Amino acid sequence: MSKYEIIIYWSEEDHSFIAEVPELAGCMADGATYQEALANAEIIIEEWLQTAKELGRNIPEPKVRLVFA
């Protein structure tokens, strides 16, 4: 499971759920269901990271989130 933030929303235009990863430029996925979009985003994140490594590009660290109980 990725530690990068994933924002998922319904796109009426695309008739699918869109999953965006704001910390990784251009990293997006979609799916017919929320769960499918999330699963596809996890795959795309790994592919994005692998491609960045192969190209010698900087890989941003996941943002730290503070959770208060």
Secondary structure, 3 states (H helix, E strand, C coil): CCCCCCEEEEECCCCEEEEECCCCCCCEEEECCHHHHHHHHHHHHHHHHHHHHHCCCCCCCCCCCCCCC
